[in-house]
């Protein structure tokens, strides 16, 4: 049933690409470092304790 449904779905709804050229753009290492990093704001108080705000 699953295979017949997928085949029928693909026959009904598949459309050809309007542009045959790939739109893939490779990432640079700097992009990956920015995407996979967490930036948080921290404050150092006068008594040298650190506060992290969410």
N, CA, C and O atoms as a Maestro MAE file, in Angstrom:
{
 s_m_m2io_version
 :::
 2.0.0
}

f_m_ct {
 s_m_title
 :::
 protein
 m_atom[216] {
  # First column is atom index #
  i_m_mmod_type
  r_m_x_coord
  r_m_y_coord
  r_m_z_coord
  i_m_residue_number
  s_m_chain_name
  s_m_pdb_residue_name
  s_m_pdb_atom_name
  i_m_atomic_number
  :::
  1 25 0.827 -1.198 0.000 1 A "UNK " " N  " 7
  2 3 0.000 0.000 0.000 1 A "UNK " " CA " 6
  3 2 0.874 1.266 0.000 1 A "UNK " " C  " 6
  4 15 0.606 2.214 -0.737 1 A "UNK " " O  " 8
  5 25 1.926 1.263 0.842 2 A "UNK " " N  " 7
  6 3 2.784 2.438 0.938 2 A "UNK " " CA " 6
  7 2 3.422 2.750 -0.413 2 A "UNK " " C  " 6
  8 15 3.425 3.904 -0.842 2 A "UNK " " O  " 8
  9 25 3.963 1.731 -1.087 3 A "UNK " " N  " 7
  10 3 4.622 1.947 -2.377 3 A "UNK " " CA " 6
  11 2 3.643 2.426 -3.430 3 A "UNK " " C  " 6
  12 15 3.975 3.301 -4.230 3 A "UNK " " O  " 8
  13 25 2.435 1.865 -3.445 4 A "UNK " " N  " 7
  14 3 1.458 2.300 -4.455 4 A "UNK " " CA " 6
  15 2 1.006 3.734 -4.177 4 A "UNK " " C  " 6
  16 15 0.783 4.502 -5.113 4 A "UNK " " O  " 8
  17 25 0.871 4.098 -2.904 5 A "UNK " " N  " 7
  18 3 0.470 5.467 -2.570 5 A "UNK " " CA " 6
  19 2 1.547 6.462 -2.999 5 A "UNK " " C  " 6
  20 15 1.242 7.496 -3.594 5 A "UNK " " O  " 8
  21 25 2.798 6.147 -2.696 6 A "UNK " " N  " 7
  22 3 3.894 7.057 -3.048 6 A "UNK " " CA " 6
  23 2 3.994 7.204 -4.561 6 A "UNK " " C  " 6
  24 15 4.181 8.309 -5.072 6 A "UNK " " O  " 8
  25 25 3.870 6.091 -5.275 7 A "UNK " " N  " 7
  26 3 3.923 6.154 -6.731 7 A "UNK " " CA " 6
  27 2 2.793 6.995 -7.307 7 A "UNK " " C  " 6
  28 15 3.025 7.820 -8.191 7 A "UNK " " O  " 8
  29 25 1.576 6.797 -6.818 8 A "UNK " " N  " 7
  30 3 0.424 7.577 -7.290 8 A "UNK " " CA " 6
  31 2 0.592 9.057 -6.933 8 A "UNK " " C  " 6
  32 15 0.303 9.928 -7.753 8 A "UNK " " O  " 8
  33 25 1.051 9.339 -5.731 9 A "UNK " " N  " 7
  34 3 1.283 10.716 -5.301 9 A "UNK " " CA " 6
  35 2 2.294 11.393 -6.224 9 A "UNK " " C  " 6
  36 15 2.075 12.515 -6.680 9 A "UNK " " O  " 8
  37 25 3.397 10.706 -6.493 10 A "UNK " " N  " 7
  38 3 4.438 11.273 -7.359 10 A "UNK " " CA " 6
  39 2 3.923 11.513 -8.773 10 A "UNK " " C  " 6
  40 15 4.257 12.531 -9.378 10 A "UNK " " O  " 8
  41 25 3.117 10.601 -9.313 11 A "UNK " " N  " 7
  42 3 2.563 10.797 -10.654 11 A "UNK " " CA " 6
  43 2 1.648 12.016 -10.703 11 A "UNK " " C  " 6
  44 15 1.625 12.734 -11.703 11 A "UNK " " O  " 8
  45 25 0.902 12.253 -9.642 12 A "UNK " " N  " 7
  46 3 -0.057 13.364 -9.630 12 A "UNK " " CA " 6
  47 2 0.597 14.718 -9.384 12 A "UNK " " C  " 6
  48 15 0.190 15.716 -9.979 12 A "UNK " " O  " 8
  49 25 1.597 14.767 -8.523 13 A "UNK " " N  " 7
  50 3 2.084 16.062 -8.042 13 A "UNK " " CA " 6
  51 2 3.509 16.427 -8.462 13 A "UNK " " C  " 6
  52 15 3.960 17.530 -8.154 13 A "UNK " " O  " 8
  53 25 4.223 15.558 -9.143 14 A "UNK " " N  " 7
  54 3 5.586 15.876 -9.565 14 A "UNK " " CA " 6
  55 2 5.566 16.886 -10.701 14 A "UNK " " C  " 6
  56 15 4.804 16.744 -11.657 14 A "UNK " " O  " 8
  57 25 6.409 17.906 -10.590 15 A "UNK " " N  " 7
  58 3 6.570 18.888 -11.669 15 A "UNK " " CA " 6
  59 2 8.057 18.992 -11.991 15 A "UNK " " C  " 6
  60 15 8.911 18.796 -11.127 15 A "UNK " " O  " 8
  61 25 8.342 19.298 -13.223 16 A "UNK " " N  " 7
  62 3 9.736 19.465 -13.641 16 A "UNK " " CA " 6
  63 2 10.264 20.815 -13.162 16 A "UNK " " C  " 6
  64 15 9.512 21.780 -13.025 16 A "UNK " " O  " 8
  65 25 11.550 20.861 -12.914 17 A "UNK " " N  " 7
  66 3 12.181 22.114 -12.495 17 A "UNK " " CA " 6
  67 2 12.147 23.117 -13.641 17 A "UNK " " C  " 6
  68 15 12.349 22.755 -14.800 17 A "UNK " " O  " 8
  69 25 11.892 24.372 -13.311 18 A "UNK " " N  " 7
  70 3 11.863 25.406 -14.351 18 A "UNK " " CA " 6
  71 2 13.274 25.783 -14.798 18 A "UNK " " C  " 6
  72 15 13.472 26.236 -15.925 18 A "UNK " " O  " 8
  73 25 14.249 25.597 -13.917 19 A "UNK " " N  " 7
  74 3 15.656 25.868 -14.239 19 A "UNK " " CA " 6
  75 2 16.441 24.599 -13.914 19 A "UNK " " C  " 6
  76 15 16.338 24.066 -12.810 19 A "UNK " " O  " 8
  77 25 17.212 24.126 -14.865 20 A "UNK " " N  " 7
  78 3 17.939 22.867 -14.688 20 A "UNK " " CA " 6
  79 2 19.259 23.032 -13.933 20 A "UNK " " C  " 6
  80 15 19.848 22.033 -13.519 20 A "UNK " " O  " 8
  81 25 19.734 24.256 -13.743 21 A "UNK " " N  " 7
  82 3 21.011 24.512 -13.077 21 A "UNK " " CA " 6
  83 2 20.822 24.408 -11.564 21 A "UNK " " C  " 6
  84 15 19.808 24.858 -11.032 21 A "UNK " " O  " 8
  85 25 21.782 23.825 -10.884 22 A "UNK " " N  " 7
  86 3 21.726 23.683 -9.435 22 A "UNK " " CA " 6
  87 2 21.832 25.047 -8.753 22 A "UNK " " C  " 6
  88 15 22.601 25.905 -9.187 22 A "UNK " " O  " 8
  89 25 21.057 25.243 -7.687 23 A "UNK " " N  " 7
  90 3 21.101 26.488 -6.919 23 A "UNK " " CA " 6
  91 2 21.979 26.340 -5.675 23 A "UNK " " C  " 6
  92 15 22.012 27.235 -4.831 23 A "UNK " " O  " 8
  93 25 22.684 25.226 -5.557 24 A "UNK " " N  " 7
  94 3 23.526 24.964 -4.397 24 A "UNK " " CA " 6
  95 2 24.668 25.966 -4.324 24 A "UNK " " C  " 6
  96 15 25.350 26.223 -5.315 24 A "UNK " " O  " 8
  97 25 24.868 26.536 -3.123 25 A "UNK " " N  " 7
  98 3 25.981 27.453 -2.873 25 A "UNK " " CA " 6
  99 2 26.745 26.899 -1.673 25 A "UNK " " C  " 6
  100 15 26.177 26.802 -0.585 25 A "UNK " " O  " 8
  101 25 28.007 26.534 -1.839 26 A "UNK " " N  " 7
  102 3 28.746 25.966 -0.719 26 A "UNK " " CA " 6
  103 2 28.999 27.007 0.376 26 A "UNK " " C  " 6
  104 15 29.176 28.194 0.101 26 A "UNK " " O  " 8
  105 25 29.010 26.527 1.624 27 A "UNK " " N  " 7
  106 3 29.288 27.404 2.764 27 A "UNK " " CA " 6
  107 2 30.790 27.479 2.994 27 A "UNK " " C  " 6
  108 15 31.527 26.531 2.723 27 A "UNK " " O  " 8
  109 25 31.224 28.616 3.496 28 A "UNK " " N  " 7
  110 3 32.620 28.741 3.908 28 A "UNK " " CA " 6
  111 2 32.728 28.356 5.375 28 A "UNK " " C  " 6
  112 15 31.717 28.245 6.069 28 A "UNK " " O  " 8
  113 25 33.925 28.158 5.838 29 A "UNK " " N  " 7
  114 3 34.143 27.790 7.238 29 A "UNK " " CA " 6
  115 2 33.627 28.887 8.173 29 A "UNK " " C  " 6
  116 15 33.087 28.581 9.236 29 A "UNK " " O  " 8
  117 25 33.784 30.159 7.795 30 A "UNK " " N  " 7
  118 3 33.303 31.267 8.624 30 A "UNK " " CA " 6
  119 2 31.792 31.216 8.768 30 A "UNK " " C  " 6
  120 15 31.266 31.481 9.849 30 A "UNK " " O  " 8
  121 25 31.086 30.880 7.694 31 A "UNK " " N  " 7
  122 3 29.630 30.761 7.769 31 A "UNK " " CA " 6
  123 2 29.229 29.670 8.749 31 A "UNK " " C  " 6
  124 15 28.322 29.869 9.556 31 A "UNK " " O  " 8
  125 25 29.891 28.521 8.691 32 A "UNK " " N  " 7
  126 3 29.559 27.415 9.582 32 A "UNK " " CA " 6
  127 2 29.846 27.770 11.030 32 A "UNK " " C  " 6
  128 15 29.062 27.426 11.915 32 A "UNK " " O  " 8
  129 25 30.961 28.454 11.290 33 A "UNK " " N  " 7
  130 3 31.278 28.870 12.655 33 A "UNK " " CA " 6
  131 2 30.210 29.813 13.197 33 A "UNK " " C  " 6
  132 15 29.873 29.745 14.379 33 A "UNK " " O  " 8
  133 25 29.681 30.680 12.362 34 A "UNK " " N  " 7
  134 3 28.641 31.619 12.791 34 A "UNK " " CA " 6
  135 2 27.312 30.896 13.013 34 A "UNK " " C  " 6
  136 15 26.610 31.177 13.984 34 A "UNK " " O  " 8
  137 25 26.968 29.984 12.134 35 A "UNK " " N  " 7
  138 3 25.686 29.284 12.226 35 A "UNK " " CA " 6
  139 2 25.642 28.365 13.441 35 A "UNK " " C  " 6
  140 15 24.622 28.293 14.126 35 A "UNK " " O  " 8
  141 25 26.737 27.663 13.713 36 A "UNK " " N  " 7
  142 3 26.748 26.677 14.782 36 A "UNK " " CA " 6
  143 2 27.358 27.203 16.074 36 A "UNK " " C  " 6
  144 15 27.970 26.439 16.820 36 A "UNK " " O  " 8
  145 25 27.203 28.482 16.348 37 A "UNK " " N  " 7
  146 3 27.697 29.051 17.597 37 A "UNK " " CA " 6
  147 2 26.540 29.682 18.360 37 A "UNK " " C  " 6
  148 15 25.529 30.075 17.777 37 A "UNK " " O  " 8
  149 25 26.706 29.768 19.653 38 A "UNK " " N  " 7
  150 3 25.698 30.378 20.518 38 A "UNK " " CA " 6
  151 2 26.287 31.671 21.068 38 A "UNK " " C  " 6
  152 15 27.357 31.668 21.675 38 A "UNK " " O  " 8
  153 25 25.587 32.762 20.851 39 A "UNK " " N  " 7
  154 3 26.041 34.063 21.327 39 A "UNK " " CA " 6
  155 2 25.170 34.471 22.508 39 A "UNK " " C  " 6
  156 15 23.946 34.531 22.389 39 A "UNK " " O  " 8
  157 25 25.788 34.746 23.630 40 A "UNK " " N  " 7
  158 3 25.054 35.195 24.810 40 A "UNK " " CA " 6
  159 2 25.700 36.465 25.344 40 A "UNK " " C  " 6
  160 15 26.900 36.690 25.188 40 A "UNK " " O  " 8
  161 25 24.882 37.278 25.970 41 A "UNK " " N  " 7
  162 3 25.393 38.505 26.577 41 A "UNK " " CA " 6
  163 2 25.666 38.230 28.047 41 A "UNK " " C  " 6
  164 15 24.814 37.702 28.761 41 A "UNK " " O  " 8
  165 25 26.860 38.594 28.489 42 A "UNK " " N  " 7
  166 3 27.237 38.402 29.885 42 A "UNK " " CA " 6
  167 2 27.722 39.721 30.462 42 A "UNK " " C  " 6
  168 15 28.325 40.542 29.771 42 A "UNK " " O  " 8
  169 25 27.447 39.901 31.729 43 A "UNK " " N  " 7
  170 3 27.856 41.119 32.421 43 A "UNK " " CA " 6
  171 2 28.721 40.739 33.617 43 A "UNK " " C  " 6
  172 15 28.372 39.844 34.387 43 A "UNK " " O  " 8
  173 25 29.847 41.424 33.765 44 A "UNK " " N  " 7
  174 3 30.713 41.207 34.924 44 A "UNK " " CA " 6
  175 2 30.425 42.322 35.919 44 A "UNK " " C  " 6
  176 15 30.589 43.505 35.619 44 A "UNK " " O  " 8
  177 25 29.995 41.920 37.105 45 A "UNK " " N  " 7
  178 3 29.697 42.894 38.155 45 A "UNK " " CA " 6
  179 2 30.974 43.379 38.827 45 A "UNK " " C  " 6
  180 15 32.060 42.854 38.579 45 A "UNK " " O  " 8
  181 25 30.830 44.365 39.662 46 A "UNK " " N  " 7
  182 3 31.994 44.933 40.360 46 A "UNK " " CA " 6
  183 2 32.668 43.927 41.282 46 A "UNK " " C  " 6
  184 15 33.859 44.044 41.568 46 A "UNK " " O  " 8
  185 25 31.904 42.935 41.751 47 A "UNK " " N  " 7
  186 3 32.506 41.919 42.623 47 A "UNK " " CA " 6
  187 2 33.012 40.707 41.820 47 A "UNK " " C  " 6
  188 15 33.254 39.637 42.378 47 A "UNK " " O  " 8
  189 25 33.165 40.900 40.497 48 A "UNK " " N  " 7
  190 3 33.689 39.889 39.573 48 A "UNK " " CA " 6
  191 2 32.790 38.668 39.393 48 A "UNK " " C  " 6
  192 15 33.254 37.621 38.942 48 A "UNK " " O  " 8
  193 25 31.515 38.792 39.739 49 A "UNK " " N  " 7
  194 3 30.568 37.733 39.405 49 A "UNK " " CA " 6
  195 2 30.018 37.997 38.006 49 A "UNK " " C  " 6
  196 15 29.909 39.143 37.569 49 A "UNK " " O  " 8
  197 25 29.681 36.927 37.324 50 A "UNK " " N  " 7
  198 3 29.211 37.036 35.943 50 A "UNK " " CA " 6
  199 2 27.728 36.698 35.885 50 A "UNK " " C  " 6
  200 15 27.279 35.707 36.462 50 A "UNK " " O  " 8
  201 25 26.981 37.534 35.183 51 A "UNK " " N  " 7
  202 3 25.550 37.315 35.000 51 A "UNK " " CA " 6
  203 2 25.304 37.026 33.523 51 A "UNK " " C  " 6
  204 15 25.729 37.780 32.647 51 A "UNK " " O  " 8
  205 25 24.613 35.927 33.266 52 A "UNK " " N  " 7
  206 3 24.224 35.583 31.900 52 A "UNK " " CA " 6
  207 2 22.734 35.822 31.768 52 A "UNK " " C  " 6
  208 15 21.935 35.276 32.529 52 A "UNK " " O  " 8
  209 25 22.372 36.633 30.811 53 A "UNK " " N  " 7
  210 3 20.952 36.921 30.587 53 A "UNK " " CA " 6
  211 2 20.461 36.085 29.428 53 A "UNK " " C  " 6
  212 15 21.165 35.918 28.432 53 A "UNK " " O  " 8
  213 25 19.234 35.550 29.555 54 A "UNK " " N  " 7
  214 3 18.642 34.746 28.479 54 A "UNK " " CA " 6
  215 2 17.683 35.560 27.672 54 A "UNK " " C  " 6
  216 15 17.088 35.051 26.722 54 A "UNK " " O  " 8
  :::
 }
 m_bond[215] {
  # First column is bond index #
  i_m_from
  i_m_to
  i_m_order
  :::
  1 1 2 1
  2 2 3 1
  3 3 4 2
  4 3 5 1
  5 5 6 1
  6 6 7 1
  7 7 8 2
  8 7 9 1
  9 9 10 1
  10 10 11 1
  11 11 12 2
  12 11 13 1
  13 13 14 1
  14 14 15 1
  15 15 16 2
  16 15 17 1
  17 17 18 1
  18 18 19 1
  19 19 20 2
  20 19 21 1
  21 21 22 1
  22 22 23 1
  23 23 24 2
  24 23 25 1
  25 25 26 1
  26 26 27 1
  27 27 28 2
  28 27 29 1
  29 29 30 1
  30 30 31 1
  31 31 32 2
  32 31 33 1
  33 33 34 1
  34 34 35 1
  35 35 36 2
  36 35 37 1
  37 37 38 1
  38 38 39 1
  39 39 40 2
  40 39 41 1
  41 41 42 1
  42 42 43 1
  43 43 44 2
  44 43 45 1
  45 45 46 1
  46 46 47 1
  47 47 48 2
  48 47 49 1
  49 49 50 1
  50 50 51 1
  51 51 52 2
  52 51 53 1
  53 53 54 1
  54 54 55 1
  55 55 56 2
  56 55 57 1
  57 57 58 1
  58 58 59 1
  59 59 60 2
  60 59 61 1
  61 61 62 1
  62 62 63 1
  63 63 64 2
  64 63 65 1
  65 65 66 1
  66 66 67 1
  67 67 68 2
  68 67 69 1
  69 69 70 1
  70 70 71 1
  71 71 72 2
  72 71 73 1
  73 73 74 1
  74 74 75 1
  75 75 76 2
  76 75 77 1
  77 77 78 1
  78 78 79 1
  79 79 80 2
  80 79 81 1
  81 81 82 1
  82 82 83 1
  83 83 84 2
  84 83 85 1
  85 85 86 1
  86 86 87 1
  87 87 88 2
  88 87 89 1
  89 89 90 1
  90 90 91 1
  91 91 92 2
  92 91 93 1
  93 93 94 1
  94 94 95 1
  95 95 96 2
  96 95 97 1
  97 97 98 1
  98 98 99 1
  99 99 100 2
  100 99 101 1
  101 101 102 1
  102 102 103 1
  103 103 104 2
  104 103 105 1
  105 105 106 1
  106 106 107 1
  107 107 108 2
  108 107 109 1
  109 109 110 1
  110 110 111 1
  111 111 112 2
  112 111 113 1
  113 113 114 1
  114 114 115 1
  115 115 116 2
  116 115 117 1
  117 117 118 1
  118 118 119 1
  119 119 120 2
  120 119 121 1
  121 121 122 1
  122 122 123 1
  123 123 124 2
  124 123 125 1
  125 125 126 1
  126 126 127 1
  127 127 128 2
  128 127 129 1
  129 129 130 1
  130 130 131 1
  131 131 132 2
  132 131 133 1
  133 133 134 1
  134 134 135 1
  135 135 136 2
  136 135 137 1
  137 137 138 1
  138 138 139 1
  139 139 140 2
  140 139 141 1
  141 141 142 1
  142 142 143 1
  143 143 144 2
  144 143 145 1
  145 145 146 1
  146 146 147 1
  147 147 148 2
  148 147 149 1
  149 149 150 1
  150 150 151 1
  151 151 152 2
  152 151 153 1
  153 153 154 1
  154 154 155 1
  155 155 156 2
  156 155 157 1
  157 157 158 1
  158 158 159 1
  159 159 160 2
  160 159 161 1
  161 161 162 1
  162 162 163 1
  163 163 164 2
  164 163 165 1
  165 165 166 1
  166 166 167 1
  167 167 168 2
  168 167 169 1
  169 169 170 1
  170 170 171 1
  171 171 172 2
  172 171 173 1
  173 173 174 1
  174 174 175 1
  175 175 176 2
  176 175 177 1
  177 177 178 1
  178 178 179 1
  179 179 180 2
  180 179 181 1
  181 181 182 1
  182 182 183 1
  183 183 184 2
  184 183 185 1
  185 185 186 1
  186 186 187 1
  187 187 188 2
  188 187 189 1
  189 189 190 1
  190 190 191 1
  191 191 192 2
  192 191 193 1
  193 193 194 1
  194 194 195 1
  195 195 196 2
  196 195 197 1
  197 197 198 1
  198 198 199 1
  199 199 200 2
  200 199 201 1
  201 201 202 1
  202 202 203 1
  203 203 204 2
  204 203 205 1
  205 205 206 1
  206 206 207 1
  207 207 208 2
  208 207 209 1
  209 209 210 1
  210 210 211 1
  211 211 212 2
  212 211 213 1
  213 213 214 1
  214 214 215 1
  215 215 216 2
  :::
 }
}
